[in-house]
Amino acid sequence: MAVGWANDDSVSQQIQNTIDDEISRVRSATSCGESALYCDECGEPIPEARRRAIKGVRFCIQCQQSLEQLTQRQALFNRRASKDSQLR
């Protein structure tokens, strides 16, 4: 049963949109190509073992962790909330 402005399938649409957003984010963050010798963020050398393990790596471990923490915080915010859920 729909309440307010929401459609009957609005919850499943919202869930699917959230999943699609996360898949797009992960695909865009996937590295490809040749690994960098030096971190794009801080300029420190990237260890050879990391470059061999991760194809197309661009950041050192510390900078990668900082980037992932930032994107984790941003991912927790639901940007596609329905009007109905905002009114509650």
C-alpha positions, -999 to 999 in steps of 0.1 A, spaced: 0 0 0 14 34 -10 16 62 15 19 99 6 38 103 -27 55 70 -28 47 43 -53 39 8 -43 74 -4 -53 93 27 -41 112 7 -14 125 -18 -39 133 10 -64 153 28 -37 172 -4 -28 180 -10 -64 192 26 -70 215 23 -39 229 -10 -53 234 6 -88 251 36 -73 275 14 -53 283 -8 -83 291 23 -104 313 37 -76 333 5 -74 337 2 -112 350 37 -114 374 31 -86 388 -1 -101 424 4 -113 436 -7 -146 468 -1 -167 503 2 -154 510 8 -117 526 41 -107 560 40 -91 551 69 -68 519 77 -50 497 102 -68 487 119 -35 519 121 -14 547 112 -38 561 84 -17 574 53 -35 549 25 -39 564 -8 -28 570 -33 -56 550 -60 -39 519 -37 -38 524 -28 -75 526 -65 -84 496 -74 -62 472 -47 -75 472 -39 -112 471 -2 -119 477 9 -83 480 47 -80 483 53 -42 505 41 -13 488 22 15 483 52 38 468 74 11 446 45 -1 433 40 34 425 77 38 407 77 5 386 46 14 376 61 48 364 93 30 344 73 5 330 51 32 316 82 51 301 95 19 285 62 10 266 61 44 246 92 33 215 82 13 212 107 -15 182 90 -32 158 90 -3 122 92 -13 100 122 -5 79 99 17 108 89 38 119 125 42 85 135 55 86 110 84 
